[in-house]
Amino acid sequence: MRDQRAQRVGDILTVNIAIDDEANISNTTARSRTGAEDADLTNILGYENNLGRLLPDAVSPSSLLSLGSTSSTSGTGSVARTESLTITIAAIITQVLPNGNLVIQGRQEVRVNFEVRELLVAGVVGPEDITATNTINHTQIAEARISYGGRGQLTDVQQPRYGQQVLDIFFPF
């Protein structure tokens, strides 16, 4: 009797994905800067005496230019994220590497009404990690690329409208 575990290009194995991920990140930033520049233009190519004719109010060349700036920034940010995904997907062996490891790729698409959910998995597995029931856990996939997302009416409603996205680019504050 032949071993039923996937081992050749085209063979199918089952990938069990059970991701339970949580992250909490927070940070605070503060910055302050003050700058000042004063300059007098007592000699403007010989035209300093004509300033009274050009500008109706009395102008003194010694106090003609004064620049100053003050800026400050403070920010607080935080991320609180919890993700959980438990799903099973069939993957196909697409390549057998010279050392015997197997390159796998799987794609699952489910359409319900006007919403499409996609699950993609790809990576490299060792043949010894495949169980007798022809399954492998996602934690045993090297170079794992797991993508789960969707598109459709529900996803579209959760995104800002295109006009709002353009305004956010030009007016990010």
C-alpha positions as CSV (number, residue, x, y, z in Angstrom):
1,M,0.0,0.0,0.0
2,R,1.3,3.4,-1.0
3,D,1.8,6.3,1.4
4,Q,-1.2,8.6,0.7
5,R,0.7,11.8,1.9
6,A,1.2,14.5,-0.7
7,Q,4.7,14.3,-2.1
8,R,4.6,15.0,-5.9
9,V,3.8,18.0,-8.0
10,G,0.0,18.2,-8.4
11,D,-0.7,16.3,-5.1
12,I,-3.2,18.0,-2.8
13,L,-2.8,18.5,1.0
14,T,-5.0,20.2,3.5
15,V,-3.7,23.3,5.4
16,N,-5.2,24.1,8.8
17,I,-5.0,27.8,9.5
18,A,-5.7,28.9,13.1
19,I,-4.4,32.4,13.7
20,D,-5.2,34.1,17.0
21,D,-3.2,37.3,17.0
22,E,-3.3,40.3,19.3
23,A,-1.2,43.5,19.4
24,N,-1.2,46.6,21.6
25,I,1.1,49.4,20.7
26,S,1.2,53.0,21.9
27,N,3.5,55.9,21.7
28,T,3.8,59.6,22.4
29,T,5.8,62.2,20.6
30,A,6.5,65.9,21.5
31,R,8.7,68.4,19.6
32,S,9.1,72.1,19.9
33,R,11.2,74.6,17.9
34,T,11.5,78.4,18.0
35,G,13.5,80.5,15.5
36,A,13.9,84.2,14.9
37,E,15.7,86.3,12.3
38,D,16.1,90.0,12.3
39,A,17.7,91.9,9.4
40,D,18.0,95.5,8.5
41,L,18.2,96.8,5.0
42,T,19.9,100.2,5.6
43,N,21.2,100.3,2.0
44,I,18.8,99.0,-0.7
45,L,20.9,99.8,-3.8
46,G,20.5,103.5,-3.0
47,Y,16.7,103.4,-2.9
48,E,16.4,103.5,0.9
49,N,15.6,107.2,0.9
50,N,12.8,106.7,-1.6
51,L,10.9,104.3,0.6
52,G,8.8,107.1,2.0
53,R,7.4,107.8,-1.5
54,L,6.7,104.2,-2.3
55,L,5.1,103.4,1.1
56,P,2.8,106.1,2.5
57,D,3.6,105.3,6.2
58,A,7.0,106.2,7.6
59,V,9.4,103.3,7.0
60,S,12.7,102.9,8.6
61,P,15.2,100.8,6.6
62,S,16.8,99.6,9.9
63,S,13.6,97.8,10.9
64,L,12.4,96.7,7.4
65,L,12.7,93.0,7.8
66,S,12.0,90.8,10.8
67,L,11.2,87.1,10.5
68,G,10.3,84.7,13.3
69,S,8.7,81.3,13.6
70,T,7.5,79.0,16.3
71,S,6.4,75.4,15.7
72,S,5.4,72.6,18.0
73,T,4.1,69.2,17.4
74,S,2.7,66.7,19.8
75,G,1.1,63.4,18.9
76,T,-0.3,60.3,20.5
77,G,-1.0,57.1,18.7
78,S,-2.1,53.7,19.6
79,V,-3.0,50.4,18.0
80,A,-5.2,47.8,19.6
81,R,-5.7,44.9,17.3
82,T,-7.2,41.5,17.7
83,E,-7.5,39.1,14.9
84,S,-8.7,35.5,14.8
85,L,-9.0,33.3,11.8
86,T,-9.7,29.6,11.8
87,I,-10.1,28.0,8.4
88,T,-9.1,24.9,6.3
89,I,-7.9,25.1,2.7
90,A,-6.7,22.6,0.2
91,A,-3.3,23.4,-1.4
92,I,-1.5,21.9,-4.3
93,I,2.2,21.0,-4.5
94,T,3.6,23.2,-7.3
95,Q,7.3,22.3,-7.0
96,V,9.5,19.8,-5.3
97,L,12.8,21.4,-4.3
98,P,16.2,19.6,-4.7
99,N,16.3,19.0,-0.9
100,G,12.8,17.4,-0.9
101,N,10.9,20.3,0.5
102,L,7.6,21.0,-1.2
103,V,6.4,24.4,-2.5
104,I,2.6,24.7,-2.0
105,Q,-0.1,27.1,-3.2
106,G,-3.8,27.2,-2.4
107,R,-6.6,29.5,-3.2
108,Q,-10.2,29.5,-2.1
109,E,-12.9,31.9,-3.2
110,V,-16.4,32.0,-1.7
111,R,-19.1,34.1,-3.1
112,V,-22.2,34.9,-1.1
113,N,-24.7,37.2,-2.8
114,F,-22.6,40.2,-3.8
115,E,-19.6,39.6,-1.5
116,V,-16.5,37.6,-2.4
117,R,-14.1,36.3,0.2
118,E,-10.7,35.1,-0.9
119,L,-8.1,33.0,1.0
120,L,-4.7,32.5,-0.4
121,V,-1.9,30.4,1.1
122,A,1.6,29.7,-0.2
123,G,4.9,28.6,1.1
124,V,7.4,25.8,1.6
125,V,6.7,22.6,3.7
126,G,8.8,19.7,4.7
127,P,7.4,16.4,3.7
128,E,8.0,15.0,7.2
129,D,5.6,17.7,8.6
130,I,2.6,16.3,6.6
131,T,0.5,14.1,8.8
132,A,-0.8,10.6,7.9
133,T,-4.2,12.3,7.2
134,N,-2.5,14.5,4.6
135,T,-2.8,17.8,6.6
136,I,-0.4,20.4,7.8
137,N,-0.7,23.4,10.2
138,H,0.0,26.9,9.0
139,T,2.8,27.2,11.6
140,Q,4.8,24.5,9.7
141,I,4.9,26.4,6.5
142,A,8.2,28.2,5.9
143,E,8.0,31.5,3.9
144,A,4.2,31.4,4.6
145,R,2.1,33.9,2.8
146,I,-1.5,33.8,4.0
147,S,-3.9,36.4,2.7
148,Y,-7.6,36.6,3.7
149,G,-9.8,39.4,2.4
150,G,-12.7,40.2,0.3
151,R,-14.4,42.5,-2.1
152,G,-18.0,43.4,-2.8
153,Q,-20.8,45.6,-1.5
154,L,-20.1,45.2,2.2
155,T,-16.4,45.8,1.7
156,D,-17.1,48.8,-0.5
157,V,-19.4,50.4,2.1
158,Q,-16.7,50.2,4.7
159,Q,-14.3,52.3,2.6
160,P,-14.4,56.1,2.3
161,R,-15.7,57.3,-1.0
162,Y,-13.2,58.2,-3.7
163,G,-13.8,61.9,-3.3
164,Q,-13.1,61.7,0.4
165,Q,-9.9,59.7,-0.2
166,V,-8.7,62.5,-2.6
167,L,-9.5,65.2,-0.1
168,D,-7.6,63.2,2.6
169,I,-4.5,63.2,0.3
170,F,-4.7,67.0,-0.3
171,F,-5.8,67.9,3.2
172,P,-4.3,65.3,5.5
173,F,-4.7,67.3,8.7
